[in-house]
Amino acid sequence: MIGNIPTRNASFWLAGFIALGLALVPAAQARQETQTPIDAAYDNASKAMVNGPADIKVLSQAELKLPEGFAYVPKAESIKLLEAMGNGIDNEVEGMIFPTTGEGQNWFIVVSFENSGYIKDDDAKEWDPADLLESIKAGTEEANKERVKMGIPEMEVRGWAEIPRYDVSTHQLVWSLKSVDKGAADESAAGVNYNTILLGREGKISMNLVADLQSLESLKPMANNMLSQLTFVPGKAYSDFNESTDRVAEYGLAALVAGAAAKKLGLLGVIGLFLVKFGKFILIGLVGVGAVLRSFFSGRKKADQ
């Protein structure tokens, strides 16, 4: 974990990830141009958050039994907060989850629903994680050409932080990529997204854990348990699919993971938060997320003292 951080409530962790967003632009520019909207987003999120244990509705699709020790920020405030952190507006975002107890809990989860239609899982029986990874790597190299033109550091996919796995009985999909600046010798500061997904009759709900690579292993049990607390309501579950009436998604599980966009343009993450079609996973902290978090929380601790 990062540093020795005094136990705080969810508001403190919100401030931490806001600081992460600020760190991605020059400090002076951040103070002059983004301090006010970020403060407003932070205040609104803090006021709106719901502390667990609580039953959280995800549209009319599902229910999340939020455990004690966590807080949920609703849709409107989450979108504003992510926007303030450098993300484009994404109306598929339904909320965010933050820890409220424990030390060194430097992470958050973005909850989203994509009305994609019924995603067939037939190809999960045949997919090859090595082939998927090579496809993503190749696409990333292609996308690096555009990054160079934009003056953005090139990106490199080093491998799976979690090999894609799909449970056919629960219709849960889990996977994670490890990404760094191209040529980086130290992977410890890499940012990762641990993607946990539940398939339903009309689309998918994703709970995307955003953290640093060093913390990932210790956070996986929490993320997987959170996924187990999510269930579709009767009539919206994967097993409720009606072939004669329901819409079928234009892609399967393999495309969800690799993404058609990845084959052509690569992972479109640049700096901060950026959405990718199909998977809609968020890439955060590709440029030293570990160092940024250490810097922020270390400074915050000194201020408290």
N, C-alpha and C positions, 0 to 999 in steps of 0.2 A: 504494500500500500504506500501512498505518498505522504510522508511527513507524519508528525504527531499532532493531530488537530483536535482541539477541545470539542467535546460533543456539542452539537448545535441543533437548532430546529431546521425545518425545511427552508425557511427564509434565508438562512445562512448559505445553504448549498445553492439556492437560486442565485445569490449574489456571486458565488464562486464561478458558476458557469457563464454568468454575464461577463465577469472579468475575463474569462477565456475568450469570449467573442471580441472584447476590446483589445486583447493582446494580439489579435490578428491584423490590426492596423497600427500605424505609428501612434505612440502614446499622445502626442500633442494633438494630432488630428482627432483621436478618440475623445479627448477632453472637450475640444471645440465643437465637434459635429455630432457626436452620438451620446454624450452623457445624459442629456435630458430625456430623450426617448427611451433609453435603457433604464433610467431610474423609474420612469413611468411604467414601463413593462414589468419591472421588478415589483413595484408597489402593488400593481393590479393583480399580479400572479399571487403574491403573498396574501392578499385579502381574500382571493377567491378559492384558495386551495382547501381541499377536504382531507382531513386526517383520518387514517384508518384506525380501527376496522370500520369499513363502510362498503356498501354495495354501490358500485359505479356503473351506470348505464352507458353503453357504447351505442349511440343512436338507438334505433329500435331493433338492433341486431343481436346484441350480446350483453352479458353482465360480468363485471370483474369484481370479485370479492377481494377488495384491497385489504391486506393484512395490517395489523398494528405495526407501527414503526415506519410507515410510509405515508406520503401525502400525494394527492392527485390534483393537478391544476387543470381546470376545464378548457374546452376547445378555444374559445375566443382569446383567453389570456395566454394560452400556450402558443397560438399562432403569432400573437404580438411579441411574445418573449423570444421565440425562434427567429422572427424577423429582425428583432433588435440585436440578436447575436450574429446576424449576417446571412440568415437563410431567406430565400424567397418565400412569398406567401404560398402556403399549401393547404387548401381547404380539406384535404383528406386527413389532416392531423385532427385527432379527437381529444388529445390531452397529453399530459406529461406526468411522470411519476418520479418523485424524489425521496431520498431517505430522510428520516427525521431523528434517528438515533444512531449511536455508534461513532467511532472515530475513523478517519480516513475514508469516509464514504464519498468518494469523488466521482460520481456518475449520475446519469439520469436515463430515463426510458421515454421514448416517444411512442405514443399509441396512435395508430392510424387505421382507417378503414378504406379499402379500395373497392369500389363497386364494379369489379371486373367481370362479374358473372362467374359461373361455376368453373373452377379450374380443374381440369382432368389431371389425375395423378398417375396415369398409366406409365408415363416415361420414367417414373421414379424407380421402376424395376430394372431399367436398362441403363440408366445414366452412369457415366464414368466420371468421378470427381476430378481425375487427372485431366481428362479432356475438357471439362468445364473450366478448370483453372487455366489451361493453355489458351482457351478461347478468350478468357478475360484478360490474360497477360498480353495477347496479341492486340486486342482492342485497345488496351491501355497505351501500348506503344504507338498506335495510330493516333490516339488522342493527344499524345505528347507533342505531336507536330503543331497542334493548335495551341497548346500551352506555351510553347516556345514563342509563337507569334504574339501571344497575349502578355508575354513577359512573366509568365507564371512558372514556378519550379516544376520540372518534370516529375512524374509519379511512377512508382514501381510497386507491383504486387508481388510480394515475397512468397505467398503461399496461403494456405487455409489456417486461420486461427481456430476454426472448427469445421471439419469436413461436413458437407451437407448430409443431413440424415432426416429421413421422413418416416413417421410412424403411421402406417396405413390404418391402424385401428382407431387412433385418436385424431388423425388428419393434422398432425403437428409437424411443422418443418422448422429445422434449426440449422443455421450456418453462419460463418463469419470469415471475413477476409482480413489479411494483414497487409497494410499498405504503408509505405514510407516514401520520403523524398528519394529520387533516383540516385543510386550510388551510396546511400547512407550506410555507414559502417555500424552504427548503433541502432538496433531495432527496439530498444527499451522505451524510447520516447514515441513509438508509433501509436497512432490512434486506431481503434478498432470499433466496428459495429457488430454486436452480437445479435443476430436477427432471429427472433422467435415468432413464428407465424401460425395462425390457426385458420384453416380453410372452412368456409361456410357455403351455404347454398347460393348466395348472391355475390360472393366475393371473399376477400380475406382480411383478417385483422392482424396487423403486425405490431409487435412490441419490441422496438429497436433499442437495445442497450448501447449507450455511448459511453466509452471509458477509455483508459489507457491500457496498453498491452500488458503491463506489469500486474494490473489488478484483475485482468480478465478471468483467470482460473478461479480466483476466490469468489468472483461474482456470478459465475455460471450457475451454481446451485440456486441462487436467489432468482436469477432470470428465468430458469426453468420452472421453479416453483410458482413464480408469478404467472407464467403461461398456463400452468395447471389450474389456476384460479379463474381463468377466463372460459366462459361457456356461451355458446349461441343459445338464444331463446328457442322454445319449440316452434317449428315451422321455418327456422332460418339455418338449421344445422346442415352439414354436408350431406347427411343421410336423407334429408328432406327433398333433395333434388328431384325435379319432375322433368324428364327428358322431353316430354311433349310440349311443355310450356316455358321452361326456363332458358335463359340465355347462357350460352357457353362462352367462356373466355377465349380470346384469340391466341392464347399461349398456354403451355403446360408448365410443370414444375421446373424442368431444366431451364426453360427460357426465363422463368421467374428469377432463378438464381443467377444465371449468366447474363441474361438480358439481351434482347436483340440489339439494343443500342451499344452494348459492350463489344459485339462483334464488329461493328462499324467504326465506332468512335471511342470505345474504351469507357472506363469509369469516368464520368464527367465531373467528378469532384475536383474543385480547384483549391480554394482556401476558405475555411469556415464550413458552412453547411450547404450542401447542394443535393438536389434530388435527381435520381436516375429513373428513367422510364422502366416500367415493369416491376423491378424489385423495389423501387422507391426507397432504397436504403440510403441512409445519411452518412456521409464521410466527414468526420470532424477531426481536427487536430492533426492533419497530415504533416504539418510543420511544427514538430516539437510540442505536442500536447502535454507530455509528461513534464517538460521543463516549465511550461506555462502554468500548469496546475501547482507545481512545487513553489514557483515564484509567488503566485497569488496567495496560497494558503500560508506560506511562511510569513509573508508580509502581514496577513490578516492576524496571525497569531501574535506577532510583535505588537501590533496596534492594540489588541485586547489586553496584553500585559501592561 
